Structures are given as structure tokens and as C-alpha cells.
């Protein structure tokens, strides 16, 4: 009878119990037995309506994340090499005293309630709804090269493998999709990561460094727009080469010759055709160029916008001058931040106005921050030093929500207070938005096991992807 009674109960569960068991089963908690007594009691106390609402919320969140997967088509990375101070910029700490505030002791509101910046960023303050700030970025590494490697690969430095940067991963992963004339991974004006960005993927995925200065009368891009060689002279060179290339003309049908001809035409298309025109900023109205700022950085931002319009998967802007402000810190900040503020604000607004922000992910940070406490003593005389314990990253577009703050640092900006974010968390979220499998195995020339991200094997910390922004 007892057995029959038990069987009868199993066949006639109450509505509350059926929903409760369904919720627990979906989470895998019954199977694992990981619920504490208190957690079980709290779960049992929920009404059927609460449980259904939670299930719907989880389904909606999963569907939303799935829908965003692959939304990022291009990335613009603004690399503040040398490390920009978080206290003086995007994580101000009013009221902490002169030894921490230095010369920047005020804050200004933004167009998003509750988000404040220092007065160095009046233009970005007007566009806070377009970006989010991660104020709890951390890795604890204070070396330029090793911290840059961490931030751009998501792998711990010092291992036996030299992993490729996120730009090289994008170039590799998008090779079958991207058919444009320009290289898939472009750096302006020169690579500043202090490591081999292509890693073991090889030279095919090395970034193309433009050189030149986009704010000059002519943006002289190496190999594309060259000093002293105008378009007519370049065409004359091509015509002469075609006339004297007797072997190539005679063996045009041979596979190797045909392949070489294809590459040659692609190169000419880059040098003389539409590829070259992407770098011709004279095609932009004067008012647009002025809005970005007639500085090298401002015009780099404008050139980056033109590149993503052309479909380039990954563009890095290495901020000219750097941010390694051990001394002369505050004077450098006033100069550098004015250019950063104008160029970045114009870029975000322009991408939004042109319908490009949803598919273009922008992220801006250095390899670390700067020490919150100012070194007033000689020889620093008011400097800030390398600081990887906590710093701020700005992210926008490509599926990331705007107008949010993730995590926080403590009262003086010295440690993570809430929600640490590690390099693998940030890069993993970016890969997700780009539809790149972060667990995928990469081709290594020696056949070694290597993956896009592999936090467990690399001994890297992780607090999970940036669900708050997805």
C-alpha cells in the first residue's frame, strides 16, 4: 500500500511541485545535490508565478545572447599604450585628497544619470549612453610587454607558446568571410604591443602597420600611398612592367602564374583603386575632419571609421605619444586627454549616426592603469606609475550595451571592490559577440595543442563573461 501510495503521488504532482522540480532540473541542481538546506527552503517558498517568471527571464537572456552572437563584424581597438590613469579619467575619486587627486579634483556629470567623469572629458560625457565602463579590470601585472600580451591575447605570459593577439584571431577567423582589398588587420600608425601580434599563426596574420600621419597634407601609407610617387607615375610603372613581363604573358594559363596574377591585381587594386581611396581623408568634408579634431589621433579615428565601412575586421589605433607618465603626468594628461576626448566622442557619434555602431565594437584601454597615489617626490615630481591591480576599460557597440558601469574599485581606486573582470572575461565576451568560438583549437606549426582562449590550462583567473553588457 505504501508503494502504491508513493506511485500515486509521483503520477499526480501538484502544479507548484511540478514547476519547482522543473526549475531545479533545468539548473541541474537535483542531479548534483549542490543546494544547501537554506537554498532548498528558499526555492520551495517561491510561488509558481515567481518560478515561471525566473524561467522566462533565463530563456529570454539566453535567446538575447544567442541573437547577439555574431553581431560584431568589425573591431576598433584604441590602445592607450603605456597605461592611462583611471583615477584622472573614467573612475574619478572625489574627496580622496591631494595625494590621490592631484590637479584633477572635480567631476562632471554625463548624459547617463549616475555616471561621472573628470572634467578632462566634456565631449565623451555627452555620449555616455553609447559606451559602458568596466571599472574593475584587473590582472595584477605591472610590466609593459607582459601586461600588453595579457590584455591582447587573454593568455598568461611566459608560457612555451607565443599566442596571437585578438586582432590576429579576428583576421584568421574571418578569412573566409572578408573579401575586401585592404588587409584584414590594420594598425595605425605602428604596432605598439611590444610583442609579436601574430604569434604562432605566422606572417599571414601579422598586422599591416600604416605608418604616416593621417593629419598630414597627405596620409602616406607604406606601400599604398608613397612620398613622391603620384598616381600617374604608379600607373606608368604598372604599364611598363606588363609590357616587359614576357614570361608571365606567355604562361598566363599556368596555375602558379594565374595565382600570381590574381595577387598582383589585388595589390594594384589596393594601391591604385578603391583600397587606396579608403585612406584618402581629403574625401571627407572639412566639417567632419574638424569634428574629429585636426590631431593625429583624431584623424586616426576618422580613418578607422572609413576602414570599418570598407569591412576591415580589425583596426588598432595606437595612441601617438603614449601614456607612460612616471613624471610630468598632469601636463601630459591635459594634452593627451583633450585629443582622446574629441576623437573618441566623434567616432562613437559618427558610427551611431551611420548605423555602424551596432556591428562595430570599440574598446579603449591601455595595458594597465596608473598608480592611484601620486609620487610628488623627485625625480617623479608628480607622476603615476604602472598599475595592473585595477583599471578601467571603455567598451561600446558590436552588441555591448551602453550607459552601464561594470564593477567598481575601492575608495581610492587601489583595488577591485566589486565584480573583478579579467582579460579572458573581456576577450571571451568580444569573441562571443563576433561569433568566434573561444574554445576552438588553433593551427600550430608544430602540432601543439593551442586554443583561442584556454583559461584553465593557462592558469588564468576568470569571473565569467560580461553578461551585464550582453
N, C-alpha and C positions, 0 to 999 in steps of 0.2 A: 504493500500500500504506500509505503514511504517512497518507493521508487516510482510508482505511478504518479504520486503527487508531485514529485520532482519533475518528472517528464511533462506533466500537465503545465507546470509553471513555465518550463522552458518554451512551450509552444504558445503561451499566452502572456508575453511580456507586456507590461504597461507601456503606454506611449512615452512616458518620462524615461523609463528604464531602457527602452529601445533606442531612443535618441542618445541617452547617456552612453550606452555601450558603443553606439556607432561613432560618437565623437572620440571616445577613448581608443577605439580600434583604429580609427584614421590616423591618430597620432602615434600609434604603435606602443601605447603605454601599458595596455593589458598584457601584451606579449612579453614586454621587457620587465614588467613589475617594478618600474622605477618610481612610481608615485609614492610619496610619503603618505602616512596616515592623514596628516593635515590636508595635503593636496587632494586626497581622495574625498575627504569630507567636504572640501570646498567645491569640488566638481559635482558631488552628489546634491549639493544645496542649490545648484543652478536650476532655473526654470527651463522647461523645454524651449521657450521662446529665446532665452539667452543663449542656449546651446546652438539653436538653429542660426541665430544671428552671428555667432562666432564662426560657425562652419561657413556661412555665406561670405563673411569677411575674409576668411582664409582662401576660399575659392576665388574671390574677386582679386585678392592680392596676387595669387598665383597666375591668374589669367592676365592681369595687368603686366606683370613681369615678363610673361611669355610674349605678350603683344609687343613689348619694347625690345625684345631680343632681336638684334639686327638693325635697330633703328639708326645707330651711328654709322654713317657712311664715310665720314672724314673726321680727322682729329687735328686740332691746332694746339700744340703744346708751347706755352710760353715759359721758357726755362730761365729762372732768375738765378743763374749760376753764381755761386759764392754765398748764397743764402740771405734772403731778406728778413729783417726783423719783424716778428709777428706782433710784438707789443706796440711798435710805432706805426702799424699799418691796419691790419684787419682783425686784431684781437686786442684792442686798447684796454688798459688797466688804470682808469682814472682813480686818483686818490692814493696811489701807492708810493708817492714821494719822489723827490728829485733823482735819487739814485736809480730809480727804475723808469721814471717817465722821461727824464732828461728834458729836452726842449719841447716835447710834444705832449702837453699836459691837458689837452682838451679833446672832446669827442664831438662828432656831428651826427645827426640822425640820417637815416636813409629813407627811401620810399617804401620800406617794409618796416612796420612797427616792431620795435624791439631790437633791431639790428643797428649797431652803431659802428662807425669807422673813425679814424683820426682825421683831422682837417686836411691832411695831405691828399685826400681822395674825394673831392667835391663832385666830380663828374660820375665816378663809379657809384657814389651814394644815390644818384638819381636812377640807377639801373639795378638796384639790389634784388628786384623781383626776377631778374633774368639769370642770376647766379646764386650759388649756395657756398657757404664757407664751412670747411672742415677744420675746426679749431682744436682738434685733439690728435692731429697727425703725429706719429712717433716712430722712431726706430732706434734711438739711442746712439747713433753713430756720428762722430764728430769729424771724420776725415772727408775731405772733398771728393776724392776719387771713389772711395768705398761707399759713401752716402749717395753719390750720384748713381752708382751702379745699383744700389738697393732701390732707389726711387724709380729707376727706369727699366729694371728687369723684374723686380719682385723677388729676386733670389739673393741669398746671403753671399757676400763677397768672400773670397779666399778658398773657394772650392776648386775642384780639379777642372771644372768646365767653365768656359767663358760664355755666359748666356747672352743671347741677343737682346737688344733693347725693345721696348714696346713698339717703337717705330718700325724696326726690322720685322717684328712679328706681324704687324699690320701689312707691310709690303709682301711678306711671304704668304699670309693668309688670303690676301685679296688679289693674288697674281692672276687668277683665272677670271676674276670679275672686272678688274681695271684694265681698260684698253686704251687709255689716254696716251698722248705723246710725251708728256712730262714724266720724269722719274716718279715712282710711287712713294718715295720717302725723301723729302727735301728739307734741308736745314739752312736757315739764314742766320748769320752770314757764314758762320763756320761752326763745326761741331765743338761743343764746349763741355761734353760729358766726362772728358778725361778718361775715357775707356773706349774699347773697340765696339762701337754700337751694333755692328752686325754680328758680333760673336762668332760662334761656330757655323752659322748659316752661310758665311762666306761673302765674297765681294759683291755678288749679285744683289745683296740686300744692304749694302753699305749706303748711308745717306749721301745724297748729292748735295754738296755744300756750294751755295751760290757765289760766295764772295761778293765783292762790290758793295755798293751803298744805294739802297732804293731811294734815298733822299737827294742823291746827286742829280745833276742835269740828265744823266743817262745811267740807268741801272745796268752796270756792266757785269753780267752773269757769266761766270767762267765757262768757256766752250760754247756759249749761246750768243751772248752779246759782247763782243770783244772791242777793246780800245783800238781805234784807228782803222777798223775794218767795217765799212758800211755795207748795207745790204747789196748794193750793186756789185761791189768787189767780191762779196761772198758768192753771189750767183755766177760771176765770171769765173771764179775758181772752180765751181762745180762743173760748168760747161766745158772748161779746158780738161778737167780730169776725165769726163765722159768721152771726150774725143780721143784721148791718148790711151784709154783703157781697152786696148785691142784684145787682150786675153779674156777679159771679163765679157766683152761683147760677143766674142766667138763661142764662149762656153756658157751662155746665159741660161741654157736649159739644164745645166748640171745642178744637182741638188745643193751642193755647197755654195756654188756661185749664186744660185737663186736666193738662198738664205742670206748670203752676204749682201745681196742687192736689197733685200727687204729691210735689213738693219740700216743700210745706207740711206734708203728713202725715209726711214723713220727718223734718222739723225737729221737729214735735211728738213724734214717737217718740223723738227724741234728748233733748228737754227734759223730757218727762213720762213716758216709757216706759222700756224696758229700757236704752236708751243712758245715761240718767241714772243708773240703778242701778249701772252699772259703776264710777262714781266715788264711790259711797256706801260708804266703808270701814267704816261702822258695821255693815254686814252681816257683817264678818269677826269671828271670835271674838277676845276680848281677848288670849288667849294667843298667837294668830298675830300680831296687831299688835305685841305686845311683843317677839316673836321678831325681827321686822324692825328693832325699835328705834323708840322714840317720838321720832324726829327727822324733820325734813322729808325728808331723803334716804331714810331707812328706809321711810317711808310712800310716797314716790315709787316705790320698788322694789315695794312691795305693790300699788300702783295699776297699775304696769306689768304685773305678773303677771295682774291681772284683765283688762287690755286685751288681752293676747295670748290669754287664754281666750276673749275675745269675737271673736277672729280678726283684730284690727288688725294690718296688715302691718308697720308700723314705728313704734316708740316710742323717743324720745330722752329721757333723763334728763340735764338739765344740772345738774351738781352745785352746790348752793347754796353761795355763798361763794367759789368758785374756788380756784385753786392757784398764783396768781401771786406766789410767795413770795420777792421780792427781799430783803425784810427780815422779821424775826420768823418766820423759816422754821420752826424746830423747834417752837415753841409751836403754830403753825398745824398742823403735821403731826400732832402728838399729838391735837389736837381733830378734825381732818378725817378722819384715818385710822381712828379709832375708829368713826365713823359709817359710813364706807365699808366697813370690815371686817364690821360686823354686818349691814348692809343687803344687801351683795352676797352674803355667805355664806348668808343666809337665802333670798335669791332663788334661788340655784342649787340649794339643797337642796329648796326648795318646788317648783320646776319639775321636778326629778327625781322627787320623791315623787308628783306629779300626772301623771306621764307626758308632760310638756310639753317637757322639755329636748331630746329628740331632734329636735323640729320647731321649737324656738325657739333662735335664735343670739343669744348675748350677747357683746358686745365692749366693753371698757373701756379707755380711754386718753385722754390729752389731745392737744393739737395737737403737742406735743413734750415732752421731759423737762426736767430742770433741770441746771445745770452741776455736774459731779462735785466740783469743788473749791469749798469753802465760802469766801465772802467775809466774813471776820471784821472787816475794817476798816470805819470809819464811811464813809458813812451806813448801810451794809448791816447791820453788827453781827450777822453770822451769817446770810447769805442765800444763795440759789442763784438763778441767772439762766437765761434762755431757752437751750434746748439741743436742737437738732434733729439733731445728728450721730449720736446713738444713744439709744434709749429703749426702754421695754417696753410691750407690749400684752398684755392678757389676753383670751383668746377661749374660748368654751365653747358646747357644744350645736350644734344645727342640722346635725349631720354632722361637726363638728370632733371629733377625738379629745381625750380628757382625759388628764391626768397626763404631759404632754410638755413639753419645753423646746426651742424652735427657736432656733438661732443662739446667739451669745454676744457680750458686749462684752469689752474687754481688762481688764487687772488693776485699773484704777481706774475703769472704766466710761466712758472718754473716747471710745473709737472702737469700731467694729464689729470683732470679732476673726474671727468665722466666720459665714457664711451671711447676708449682708445681706438684709433684707426691705424693699421699697419700698411706698409706698401703693398703687400699681397692682397689686402682687402680693397684698396683703391683700384689697383690694376685689374683685379678679378672682376670688379663691377664694370670697369670700362670694357673689358673683353666680352662680358655678358651683353652689354648694350650693342656691341659691334657684331654679335653673333659668332664670336670666336670661342672655340672650345678650350677653356683654360686647362683642361686635363689632357689635351691632345699631346701625343708624342711627336717630338720634332726630329727631323733627319740629322743625325750626327755623322760626320765623315768617318769616324772610327766605329760606328755602330753602337755607341754607348747609349744608355737609357737617359733621355733628356725630355722634359715636358715644358709646356708653356709656363705653367706655374706648378710647383710641387712643394707646398709649404711643409708637409710632414717630413719628406726626405731631406729638405734643406735646413731643418731645424728652425724654421721661421715661425714667428708668432702670428696669430690671426684672431680677430674678434668677429669675423664674418663680414660678408659683403654689405654695401651701403644700402640696405633695404629702405632706410628712411628717405632716400633720394630717388628711388626707382618707382 
